[in-house]
């Protein structure tokens, strides 16, 4: 199975900050990566697919980049509603695999 | 609106059987793969398997092969996750999700765009 490693595991930032989360794949996955946001008690919500495509309805402050084995999720200006855990997930090979998550908090 | 609605929380004993459900609406149920994901505090999010409602073709992740069965009832627009004998380690939150595909180089790459709300399963002895 492909291992997905996220960093950092936890992140504390101020409202308005630019925030970046990194995801690394243990082998080449091209652009077949998705990012999800999960708030407590809720299901994961798709933010980004195909590494950099923004899902319909997701605020434009979210963006994704990368290819191959290194990927990033960026929030251009952190908002209070962005408090959540963020997961990357590869869909290049089955079984699909998730990163361990990055918990984002407001300072 | 595309929706996946899951069945309610379950509390069971070890060795019992269980089937939880995921009903799709607002799209062509038979033309999109449905996947199941387990979430636990210890192991995070894990893909269990995927099933194509059109012909019940299914793929299981190695960790779950033989432990669960994926089923569909096309007439009801519903997918099911079935255990024949529960273990305490099956205690978790379970999500279903619709998969949509990116077509590239004669191959589809599938990602989950819509998720059910989750079903909590608690198994005790």
Interface residues (C-beta under 8 A of the other chain):
Chain A: X1 X32 X34 X42 X43 X44 X45 X46 X49 X50 X55 X87 X89 X91 X92 X94 X95 X96 X97 X98 X100 X101
Chain B: X35 X37 X44 X45 X46 X47 X50 X59 X61 X62 X63 X95 X102 X109 X110 X111 X112 X113 X114 X115 X116 X117 X118
